[in-house]
């Protein structure tokens, strides 16, 4: 099981039956777009994580209200967790896409 109960199945992914030699130009371009989209999504996770972490530090450092400081202490681990969730999702799809591009002949 992956994060949030998602089933991780890298061996039987949806691209396992696709061979590179059977792909036409449109398919190769779609794979390239998917790679760029995966990178863009990871950068969005990174921006969100950094924003949450910095907001948490700001709430702790510059406000004297106890409730706002508690919110700041909650934002910091949520920001770190957001970064790791984005990193895991990025790497999972990157492995699948790399396997698709490599066109390993040993795959069924």
LUMPA-299063 format. One line per 4 residues: their letters; for each residue x, y, z of N, C-alpha, C. Coordinates in steps of 0.2 Angstrom, whole numbers, padded with zeros to 4 digits. Layout:
A = X,Y,Z,X,Y,Z,X,Y,Z | ...
// end
This chain:
XXXX = 0004,-0006,0000,0000,0000,0000,0004,0006,0000 | 0002,0011,-0004,0006,0017,-0004,0003,0022,0001 | 0005,0029,0000,0002,0034,0004,-0005,0035,0003 | -0009,0036,0008,-0016,0037,0008,-0020,0031,0005
XXXX = -0017,0025,0006,-0021,0019,0004,-0021,0017,-0004 | -0016,0020,-0007,-0016,0019,-0015,-0012,0012,-0016 | -0014,0008,-0020,-0011,0002,-0022,-0005,0004,-0027 | 0001,0001,-0025,0007,0002,-0029,0008,-0004,-0032
XXXX = 0008,-0004,-0039,0009,-0010,-0043,0013,-0008,-0049 | 0020,-0008,-0048,0024,-0006,-0053,0025,-0011,-0058 | 0024,-0018,-0057,0025,-0023,-0061,0020,-0024,-0066 | 0014,-0022,-0064,0008,-0023,-0069,0005,-0016,-0070
XXXX = 0009,-0011,-0072,0006,-0005,-0073,0002,-0004,-0080 | -0001,0001,-0081,-0005,0002,-0087,-0001,0002,-0094 | 0006,0003,-0093,0010,0004,-0099,0014,-0003,-0100 | 0013,-0008,-0097,0017,-0014,-0097,0016,-0018,-0104
XXXX = 0010,-0017,-0107,0009,-0020,-0114,0011,-0016,-0120 | 0014,-0010,-0119,0016,-0005,-0124,0023,-0006,-0126 | 0024,-0007,-0132,0031,-0008,-0134,0033,-0002,-0138 | 0039,0000,-0137,0042,0006,-0141,0041,0006,-0148
XXXX = 0043,0000,-0151,0043,-0001,-0158,0036,0000,-0161 | 0031,-0001,-0157,0024,-0001,-0159,0021,0006,-0159 | 0025,0011,-0156,0022,0017,-0155,0024,0022,-0161 | 0019,0026,-0163,0020,0031,-0168,0022,0037,-0165
XXXX = 0024,0042,-0169,0026,0049,-0167,0022,0052,-0162 | 0015,0052,-0163,0010,0055,-0158,0011,0052,-0151 | 0012,0045,-0151,0013,0042,-0144,0020,0044,-0141 | 0025,0045,-0145,0031,0047,-0142,0030,0054,-0139
XXXX = 0027,0058,-0143,0026,0065,-0141,0021,0065,-0134 | 0016,0061,-0134,0012,0061,-0128,0016,0058,-0122 | 0021,0054,-0123,0025,0052,-0117,0030,0058,-0115 | 0032,0061,-0120,0036,0067,-0118,0032,0072,-0114
XXXX = 0026,0073,-0116,0021,0078,-0113,0020,0076,-0106 | 0019,0069,-0105,0018,0066,-0098,0024,0067,-0094 | 0030,0066,-0096,0036,0068,-0092,0036,0075,-0090 | 0035,0079,-0095,0035,0087,-0093,0030,0088,-0088
XXXX = 0024,0085,-0089,0018,0086,-0084,0020,0084,-0077 | 0023,0078,-0077,0025,0075,-0070,0030,0080,-0067 | 0035,0083,-0071,0040,0087,-0068,0036,0094,-0065 | 0032,0096,-0069,0028,0102,-0067,0024,0101,-0061
XXXX = 0021,0095,-0060,0017,0093,-0054,0021,0093,-0048 | 0027,0090,-0049,0032,0090,-0043,0034,0097,-0041 | 0035,0101,-0046,0037,0108,-0044,0031,0111,-0040 | 0025,0110,-0042,0019,0112,-0039,0019,0110,-0031
XXXX = 0020,0103,-0031,0021,0101,-0024,0026,0104,-0020 | 0032,0105,-0023,0037,0109,-0020,0036,0116,-0018 | 0032,0120,-0022,0030,0126,-0020,0025,0126,-0015 | 0020,0122,-0015,0016,0121,-0009,0019,0120,-0003
XXXX = 0023,0115,-0003,0027,0113,0003,0031,0119,0006 | 0035,0122,0002,0039,0128,0004,0034,0133,0007 | 0029,0135,0004,0024,0140,0006,0021,0138,0013 | 0019,0132,0014,0017,0130,0020,0022,0130,0026
XXXX = 0028,0128,0024,0033,0128,0029,0035,0135,0031 | 0036,0140,0026,0038,0147,0028,0032,0150,0031 | 0026,0149,0030,0020,0152,0033,0020,0149,0040 | 0022,0143,0042,0022,0141,0048,0028,0144,0052
XXXX = 0033,0145,0050,0039,0149,0053,0037,0156,0054 | 0033,0159,0049,0031,0166,0050,0026,0166,0056 | 0021,0162,0056,0016,0162,0061,0019,0161,0068 | 0024,0157,0069,0027,0156,0075,0032,0162,0077
XXXX = 0035,0165,0073,0040,0170,0074,0037,0177,0075 | 0032,0178,0072,0030,0185,0072,0023,0187,0075 | 0020,0181,0077,0013,0183,0080,0013,0180,0088 | 0010,0184,0092,0010,0182,0099,0004,0178,0101
XXXX = -0001,0178,0097,-0007,0174,0098,-0006,0167,0098 | -0008,0163,0104,-0006,0156,0105,-0010,0152,0099 | -0016,0154,0097,-0019,0150,0092,-0015,0150,0085 | -0013,0156,0083,-0009,0157,0077,-0002,0153,0078
XXXX = 0001,0153,0083,0007,0149,0084,0006,0142,0083 | 0000,0139,0086,-0001,0132,0085,-0003,0131,0078 | -0006,0135,0075,-0007,0134,0067,0000,0134,0064 | 0004,0138,0066,0011,0138,0063,0015,0132,0064
XXXX = 0014,0129,0070,0017,0122,0072,0014,0117,0068 | 0008,0117,0066,0004,0112,0062,0007,0113,0055 | 0007,0119,0052,0009,0120,0045,0016,0117,0043 | 0021,0118,0048,0028,0115,0047,0028,0108,0045
XXXX = 0025,0104,0049,0025,0096,0047,0021,0095,0041 | 0016,0099,0040,0011,0097,0034,0015,0099,0028 | 0019,0105,0028,0023,0106,0023,0029,0101,0021 | 0032,0098,0026,0037,0093,0025,0033,0087,0022
XXXX = 0027,0085,0025,0024,0079,0022,0022,0080,0015 | 0020,0086,0013,0018,0088,0006,0024,0087,0002 | 0030,0089,0004,0036,0088,0000,0037,0081,-0001 | 0036,0076,0004,0038,0069,0003,0032,0066,-0001
XXXX = 0026,0068,0000,0021,0065,-0004,0022,0066,-0012 | 0024,0073,-0013,0025,0074,-0020,0031,0071,-0023 | 0037,0070,-0019,0043,0066,-0021,0041,0059,-0022 | 0037,0056,-0018,0035,0049,-0019,0031,0048,-0026
XXXX = 0026,0052,-0027,0022,0052,-0033,0026,0053,-0039 | 0031,0058,-0039,0035,0060,-0044,0039,0054,-0046 | 0043,0051,-0041,0047,0045,-0043,0044,0039,-0045 | 0038,0038,-0042,0034,0032,-0045,0032,0033,-0052
XXXX = 0030,0039,-0054,0028,0039,-0061,0034,0040,-0066 | 0040,0043,-0063,0046,0043,-0067,0049,0036,-0068 | 0048,0031,-0064,0050,0025,-0065,0046,0021,-0070 | 0040,0022,-0070,0035,0019,-0075,0037,0022,-0082
XXXX = 0038,0029,-0082,0039,0032,-0089,0046,0030,-0091 | 0051,0029,-0087,0057,0027,-0089,0057,0020,-0092 | 0053,0016,-0089,0053,0009,-0091,0049,0009,-0098 | 0044,0013,-0099,0041,0014,-0105,0046,0016,-0111
XXXX = 0050,0021,-0109,0055,0023,-0114,0060,0018,-0116 | 0062,0014,-0111,0068,0010,-0112,0066,0004,-0116 | 0059,0002,-0116,0057,-0004,-0120,0061,-0010,-0118 | 0061,-0012,-0112,0064,-0018,-0110,0061,-0024,-0113
XXXX = 0064,-0028,-0117,0062,-0034,-0120,0060,-0040,-0116 | 0062,-0039,-0109,0060,-0045,-0105,0053,-0044,-0102 | 0050,-0038,-0103,0043,-0037,-0100,0038,-0041,-0104 | 0033,-0044,-0101,0028,-0047,-0105,0024,-0043,-0109
// end
